[in-house]
Amino acid sequence: MQRFEAYGFRKHAHLHFFAAWSVFYGPEFEMRDTTGKLKEICRAPDPEADRFQAFRDRFDSFSMKAA
């Protein structure tokens, strides 16, 4: 969760999603997006809620095997 806090995510609900995904998909799962879009979304200057929704939308758009 610390790495997502470093991206500026502060809401507990968002951090819980990231924690669950990290457990299920493995550490640094966002790095497995070969286009780099997930990382780009995390670093964007947009409001947290907008970035979280964009992250979820992108994450849902491709399949990733569980770790």
Phi and psi restraints in degrees (value plus and minus 20) as a CYANA .aco file:
   2 GLN   PHI     -80.8   -40.8
   2 GLN   PSI     -56.2   -16.2
   3 ARG   PHI     -89.1   -49.1
   3 ARG   PSI     -52.4   -12.4
   4 PHE   PHI     -97.0   -57.0
   4 PHE   PSI     -51.2   -11.2
   5 GLU   PHI     -83.4   -43.4
   5 GLU   PSI     -56.9   -16.9
   6 ALA   PHI     -85.4   -45.4
   6 ALA   PSI     -47.7    -7.7
   7 TYR   PHI     -98.5   -58.5
   7 TYR   PSI     -26.0    14.0
   8 GLY   PHI      80.9   120.9
   8 GLY   PSI     -11.9    28.1
   9 PHE   PHI    -101.1   -61.1
   9 PHE   PSI     108.3   148.3
  10 ARG   PHI    -145.6  -105.6
  10 ARG   PSI     -44.9    -4.9
  11 LYS   PHI     -89.0   -49.0
  11 LYS   PSI     111.4   151.4
  12 HIS   PHI     -78.9   -38.9
  12 HIS   PSI     -58.7   -18.7
  13 ALA   PHI     -80.6   -40.6
  13 ALA   PSI     -60.5   -20.5
  14 HIS   PHI     -87.7   -47.7
  14 HIS   PSI     -65.3   -25.3
  15 LEU   PHI     -84.0   -44.0
  15 LEU   PSI     -53.2   -13.2
  16 HIS   PHI     -86.7   -46.7
  16 HIS   PSI     -59.5   -19.5
  17 PHE   PHI     -79.7   -39.7
  17 PHE   PSI     -68.7   -28.7
  18 PHE   PHI     -81.1   -41.1
  18 PHE   PSI     -59.8   -19.8
  19 ALA   PHI     -84.1   -44.1
  19 ALA   PSI     -64.8   -24.8
  20 ALA   PHI     -83.0   -43.0
  20 ALA   PSI     -65.0   -25.0
  21 TRP   PHI     -83.0   -43.0
  21 TRP   PSI     -57.4   -17.4
  22 SER   PHI     -84.1   -44.1
  22 SER   PSI     -58.7   -18.7
  23 VAL   PHI     -88.1   -48.1
  23 VAL   PSI     -64.8   -24.8
  24 PHE   PHI     -95.5   -55.5
  24 PHE   PSI     -62.1   -22.1
  25 TYR   PHI    -121.9   -81.9
  25 TYR   PSI     -27.4    12.6
  26 GLY   PHI      82.2   122.2
  26 GLY   PSI     139.1   179.1
  27 PRO   PHI     -80.5   -40.5
  27 PRO   PSI     123.7   163.7
  28 GLU   PHI      36.6    76.6
  28 GLU   PSI      17.3    57.3
  29 PHE   PHI     -78.5   -38.5
  29 PHE   PSI     -48.4    -8.4
  30 GLU   PHI     -86.0   -46.0
  30 GLU   PSI     -40.7    -0.7
  31 MET   PHI     -95.3   -55.3
  31 MET   PSI     -33.5     6.5
  32 ARG   PHI    -102.7   -62.7
  32 ARG   PSI     -21.6    18.4
  33 ASP   PHI    -100.2   -60.2
  33 ASP   PSI      83.9   123.9
  34 THR   PHI     -84.3   -44.3
  34 THR   PSI     -38.3     1.7
  35 THR   PHI    -101.1   -61.1
  35 THR   PSI     -37.1     2.9
  36 GLY   PHI      60.1   100.1
  36 GLY   PSI     -14.3    25.7
  37 LYS   PHI     -84.7   -44.7
  37 LYS   PSI     -60.4   -20.4
  38 LEU   PHI     -82.3   -42.3
  38 LEU   PSI     -63.0   -23.0
  39 LYS   PHI     -85.2   -45.2
  39 LYS   PSI     -59.6   -19.6
  40 GLU   PHI     -81.2   -41.2
  40 GLU   PSI     -62.9   -22.9
  41 ILE   PHI     -81.9   -41.9
  41 ILE   PSI     -63.4   -23.4
  42 CYS   PHI     -80.5   -40.5
  42 CYS   PSI     -56.2   -16.2
  43 ARG   PHI    -109.6   -69.6
  43 ARG   PSI     -25.8    14.2
  44 ALA   PHI     -84.7   -44.7
  44 ALA   PSI     132.8   172.8
  45 PRO   PHI    -102.8   -62.8
  45 PRO   PSI     -16.3    23.7
  46 ASP   PHI     -86.1   -46.1
  46 ASP   PSI     142.5   182.5
  47 PRO   PHI     -78.8   -38.8
  47 PRO   PSI     131.3   171.3
  48 GLU   PHI     -74.9   -34.9
  48 GLU   PSI     -65.1   -25.1
  49 ALA   PHI     -81.2   -41.2
  49 ALA   PSI     -60.6   -20.6
  50 ASP   PHI     -86.4   -46.4
  50 ASP   PSI     -62.7   -22.7
  51 ARG   PHI     -86.0   -46.0
  51 ARG   PSI     -59.9   -19.9
  52 PHE   PHI     -84.1   -44.1
  52 PHE   PSI     -63.6   -23.6
  53 GLN   PHI     -84.1   -44.1
  53 GLN   PSI     -61.8   -21.8
  54 ALA   PHI     -82.9   -42.9
  54 ALA   PSI     -60.2   -20.2
  55 PHE   PHI     -81.6   -41.6
  55 PHE   PSI     -68.6   -28.6
  56 ARG   PHI     -80.9   -40.9
  56 ARG   PSI     -63.3   -23.3
  57 ASP   PHI     -80.9   -40.9
  57 ASP   PSI     -66.2   -26.2
  58 ARG   PHI     -85.8   -45.8
  58 ARG   PSI     -65.0   -25.0
  59 PHE   PHI     -80.1   -40.1
  59 PHE   PSI     -58.4   -18.4
  60 ASP   PHI     -93.3   -53.3
  60 ASP   PSI     -34.9     5.1
  61 SER   PHI    -103.5   -63.5
  61 SER   PSI     -30.2     9.8
  62 PHE   PHI    -156.3  -116.3
  62 PHE   PSI     139.8   179.8
  63 SER   PHI    -118.8   -78.8
  63 SER   PSI     121.9   161.9
  64 MET   PHI    -156.1  -116.1
  64 MET   PSI     113.3   153.3
  65 LYS   PHI     -96.4   -56.4
  65 LYS   PSI     125.5   165.5
  66 ALA   PHI     -84.4   -44.4
  66 ALA   PSI     130.2   170.2
